[in-house]
């Protein structure tokens, strides 16, 4: 067997002011064929797992390019087309192949393309023809369009949010692909539109129980190959935005259709109950100060670079400064200009510095302070599961009892190692202020005495009923109360 694999992924917040060109992919990951590192990034596990599988089966794996950019705004048209055509050219050169196994995100939007993944998959299908296997692993914070569903044999999505299972789901993807290529099964995909958009953390109920139920069903039903929840991505203003259920069965389309609808209606019945409760910045600081011990983690949930925002909001930091709070470490605030100034000044320098709140309205005001540059690190990285997430050149600055990590490559706060990478011991601080909606939970919960979820400012369009969508459908909850009525 000859298998082709490649990855092209980013998550597009169409409301974000941060445009993406090829440099954004090069800053995060742009690996030419055969150059992908042994450890996967979030959307490239099909490549690393594919190496293991094809070695085991004595099959030939032809690797294409793997590109990943951290979430932001619209991708430049020329950038998307260049990266797409690079993969398409590599597939042409690899032909004939028996299958195409891709790593995608599913929420990319480019200038001129509402559905880049659908465009890419359609072009791939045109090259390989109707009988060659085409499948992909995707992030659940994505859009499932009719176009991409028509071009692929099946999809597998991460089940967990935080996305701690992307390697396991890549193994599921390859397991189904191998069995299909050996003629043991015939996967068919069923999709149910839940007619809603919500946020579904699996670190708490009711989503924890719902995902556990999906995995139990996969184990108990021999003809059920995979179940996925496509959460949807509410910051993507595209026509087919919304939550869906995907069931992949072994040639049991009617069974898959019925099960997908049953699960989709169950999910819909729990709408509005999934997100953890959030407090404003004043209440969040009150809670942190009242805690008997640290570290208390305050998660700035909507200034989350993982959702395409800048990660430079200062609303919570300024609240703490106004109240004279100390023993605080902030990780991170994105400000490449301030980082450049710190590097020019050097470690140990004491300088006046303005940083933060440059990207957009509703992110607070820039901070002006006389700071000490404590540590400078080129190409800093933090852990994310078994992988590493770059956050660029970074500077640790200190002022008024507060430590702040400034970074040059936007990245959400995945792991406490973002602090230790700069020389800060996170467990030694009373308060850790981080920027993430839920990906932080798996690692930070291991060291936190308490976790406070804070909704401060409005850098992210987090209220779909109020969001000024121009393309997204309006026949779903919460835009309408009962879309099934």
N, C-alpha and C positions, 0 to 999 in steps of 0.2 A: 504493500500500500504506500501511496505517496500523499502526504498531507501538507497543506499550506497553512501557516499561522501568521498572524500579525495583530497589531493593536493600534487603535486610534481613539483617543478618549480625552474629553474634558467635560465639565459641567458648566453650562452657560446660564448665568443669571442675566436675563435680557434687560433688567433694570439697572444693572451695574454699570458705572461709568468707566470701568477698566477694560479697555479693548485688548484683544489678544492677537498677537502676530506670532511668527515662528519663534522669536526669541523666548516667548513664554514656554513653549514646548521644550526648547533647548535648555532652559533653566531648570525644568523639572525632570524630563526624560525624553531623549530623542536618540534611540539606539538603532543603528543600522543592522541589517541582517547578520545574525550570529553574534552581535555585540551586546545583547541584553544581559544584564548581570544575573548571577545565580538566584538572587532573591527578587520576587515580583513586586511591582508597585500595585496599587489598588486594582487596576484594570488590565494588568498584563499577566496574571497567573496562568491563563491558557497557554502561554509560551513556555514558561518554566515547567509546568506540569506536563505539557506536551512533549518536552524533551525526555522526561522520565517514561512516559507511556510508550512513545515510539521506540525508545531503546529497549524496553521490555518486550515489545511485540516484534522487534526487528523490522520496523517500518521506517520509511524515509520521511523526515520532517524538514520541510523547506521553510525557513524563517524569513518573513518580511520585516519591514521596519516597525518598531514599537514607539509610539509617541503619546505622551501624556502631559497635559498642562493643568496646573492647579486651577480650580474654578474661578471664573471671572465673568466678564461681559462677552459681547459678541466676538466671534472669531473672524478675522479678516477673510474676505472671500478668497483672495489669492493664496493665503496660508492654507485654508482648508483644501482648496483645489490642488495645491502642490503636494500636501501630505497624502491626500486621496490618490492622486495620480501616481505617486511613488509606489504605493501598495498595489494599485491596479497593474502597473508595469511589471512589478515583481511577480504577480500572479500569472500574467501573460507568459513571462519567461519560464515559470515553473510548470506550465501545462505540458502533458495532462496530469491532473491530480484526481484523487479519489474522494477528497473532502477538504473543506475550508473551515477552520476553527479559529474564531476571532475573539479578541478582548475588546469590548466597547464599553462606553459609559451609558449612553442612551439619552443624555440631556444636552448634547452639543447643539448649538445654534450658530450659524455663520451668516455673515452678510449675504443675502440672496438665497439662503437655504434654511428653511424652518426645520428640515428633517435631514441633516447630513448623514446620519446612520442609515436611513432609508435609501438615500441616494447611493451610498457606498454599497450596501447590500444588493440593490437592484443591479448595479453595474457588475458586481461579482457574479450574480446569478446569470447575467447575460453572457459572461465569459465561459462559465463552467457548464452551462446548460441545465435542463430540468432534473437530471438524474444524479447529479453529484451532490453529496451531503454538504449543506451550509448551516452552521450553527454558531452561536456566540454566547458568552457570559456577559452579563450587564449588571450595572448598579441599579438598585430598585428606585433610586431618586431620579427617575428618567421618564421618558414619554414612550408609550408603545403605540406606534402608528400602524394603520392598515398596510401601508407601503412596505414597511420593514417586515411585518409578519408574513406578507405574501412572498417575500424574497427568501425567507429562511425556512429550514425544516423545523428547528426548535430553538428556544432560548432557555437559559438557566440564569436566574438572578440571585444575588446575595440574599440570604434570609435575615441576617442579623443587622441591626442598627443600634450600636456601633457595628461597622462592617468588619467584624473579626473573622469572618468565615469565607473570605474570597478565595482562599486556596482550596478549601473543602468543596466549594461550589464549582471550582474549575475541575476538580477531580470528578464531580458528578457529571459535568458537561462531557468530559473525555470518556467516562464510563459509558454513557449513552451513545456517544459517537462510535466507540470501539465495537460495542454490541451491534450497532446498526450496520457498520461496515462488514462485520462477520456474518451478517444475515440472520442474527438471532432475534432482532426486534425491528419494528417499523414505527418510529415515533411520529405521532400527530399532535398538533397543538390546538388547544381550546382556550379561548379568551373571553372573559366576562368583564364588562364595563361596570364598575361599581358606582359610577355617577357621583363621585365625590373627590375632594382633595383634602388631605390632612397630613399630620406628621405622626409617624408610628415608631417610637422608640421601643426596642425589644428588651430594654433593660428594666422595664416595669410592666405591670399588668395594665390593660388587658392584652397588649400585643405579645407579651411573653408567652402567655397561654395559647394564643392563636398560632404562633409560629411552632410551638411544641406540638400542637395538634397537626399541623401540616406535616411535620417530620414523622409523626406516628402513623399518619395515613400512608405516607410513602413506604413505610416499612410493612404495613399490614395489607396493602393492595398490590398483588403481584403485577397487574397490568398498568399500574400507575408509576410512571418513571420519574416525574418531578412535579412539584407544586411551587409556585412563586407568587409573591405579592409585589406588583409594580406600584410602589408607593405614589409615584408621580412627583413632579417638582414644581411647586407653586410659584417659584420665581422665574419660570420659563413661560413667556407669553407666546405660546404656539397653539395651533388649532386643536390638537388632540391631547392637551394637558389633562391629567387626571389619574385616578387610581384604578388598577385593573388586576384581575386574577388570571394566572396562566397555569393550565394543567397540561402536562405532556403525558400521553398514554401510548401503550403499545397497540396501535391500530384500533383504539376503542373511542372513537370521536364522540359518540353519543354519551358514553360514560363520562368523558372529560368535560363535555359541555354542561352536563347536569351538576357535576361536582364543582366546577368553577362557579356556576351560578349560586349554588348553595352556600359556598364559602364567601362569595362576594356579597351576598345579601346579609350574611352573618356579620361580616366586617362593617357593612353600611349601618347595621343596627347599633353599632357601638361608636358611631361617628361622634367626634367632639370629646371623647373620653381618654384619648391616648396620650396626649402631651402632659408632661409634668407641670405642676403649677409654677407660675413665674411671678416674681415680685419686682417692684421698681427699684431704682438704685438706692434710695433712702432706706427702704426696708431691708434690702440685701446687706448694706453696711451695718445696719442695726443688728441683724442676725449674726453677722460675723463677729462683731464686737462682743455680743452677749455669749458667744460660745466659750465654754470653760477652757478649752485647749484648741490648739491648731494641729495641722493646718486646716483652715476652713477654705474650701474652694468656692469662689464665686465665678460662675460661668456666664460670660457675656454672650448669651445664646444667639442673638440676632446679628451681632457684628462678627460673623463667623466666616472667615475666608473660605471655608469648605462649602459655603453656600454662595460664593461669588462676590462677597463684599470685600472691602479693602482690608479690614482688620486694623483700622487706625482710630476707631472711636475712643473718646476720652471721657465719656459721660460718667462712668463709675469711678475712674481714677480721680477726676476732679471732685467728685463727692467726697472721696476719702481725703483729698488734700484740704478741702474746705474745713473738714472736721478734725484735721490734725492727726489722722490715723497713721501709725507707723508699723514697722515690722511686716511690710507688704512686699511681695514680689509679683511683678506683672509680666506675663509672657503670652503673647508678644504684642508690640505695637509696630505696625508696618510703616516705615518711613525711610526710604532709601537715601533721601537727601541728608537727614540727620545722621544716618549711619556713615555716610561719606565724610561728614564733618568730624565725627568721632574718630574715624580712622586717620584723618589728617592730623588731628590733635594728638593722638597716641594715648596709650594706657597711662593712667596716672594724671592726665591733664584735668584741670578744673576750668570749665568753659561755660559761657552762657549758651543755652540751647533752646530752640523752639522745635517742638515735635508733636506729631499726631494731628488728627482731625483735618486733614487736607483734602480728602477724597470727595466728599459729598455733603449735602445738607443733613441735618438731624444726627450728626455724629459728635456733637459737642464743640468745644473750642480748643485750639492749639494750646499746649502747655509751654509756658516760658519759665525756665528754671536755671539756676546755676548748678551744674551737675559735675560729678566726678566720673571720668571714664575709667571704669574698674577693669574691664576685660574686653578684648577684641578677638573675634574668631572668624576666619575666612571659611566659607562654604560649610556653615554649621548644619548639623543634622540632628533629628530626634528619632526615637524608635516609634514604629507603628506596627504592633504585632511582631512578626518576624522580619518586617521590612524597615526601611529607613526613609524618613521624609525630610527633604532639604528645606531649610528656611533662610539660606543665603548667608551673605556676610552679616554678622550680628555684633551688636555692641551692648554690653551691660553698663548701664549708667546708674548712679546713686545720687539721691537728693532728699533732704528732709525726712530721712528714715524710710524711704521708699526705694526699692530696686526695680528697674524697668529694663527689659530686653527689647531693643529695637532691632528689627530685621529688614532685610532688603528683598527677600523672596517671600511673597505672601504664603502663609500656611497656618492652618488652624492648630490648636493646642492638642496634639494627640496624646502626649505622654510626658510625665515629669522629667524625663531626660532632656527636654528642651531647656530646663533650668540648669541641670548639672552640666550640660554641654558648654555653658558659659561660666561654670564655676560656682553656681549658687546651689546650695543644698536645700531642696524644696521643703523637706520636713522640718527645717529649722525656722521657718517663717510662720507667723500666726495666720496670715491671709495670703492665698494665691489667687490672683485675678487672671483668668484665662479666657480665650475666645474660641468657643465651640458649642454646638447645639447638643450633641450627644456622643460623638466619637471619643471624647475624652474619658468617658465614664469607666470603661473597662480598666484603664490603668490608674487614673487618679483616684478612683474609689478605694483602691488598695492602701492609699496613704492619707486620705482625707478623714478628718473627724466629722465634718459635715460638708454637704454640697448644697449650695444655694443657686438656683437658676434665676437669672436676672434678665428682664426685658427692659433695656435702656435705649433711649433714642429710637431712631427708625431707619437704620441703614438697609434693612431687608424688608421686602413686601410680605409681611407675615400674617396679614388679614385678608384672605382672598375675597371676601364679600365686599371689601372696600378698595381693593387694588384696581388701579386704572389699566385693566387689560384692554388691548386693542384687537388681539387675535384669538385669545383663549375662549373656549366655549363658556356659556353662561347657564347651561341647563344642568349644572351639577351643584351639589351641596358644597359649601354654604351659600352659594349665590342664590339658590332656591332651596326652600325648606324640604320639599319632598319631590325629587326628580322622577321617582317611580310612580307618583300619584296619577 
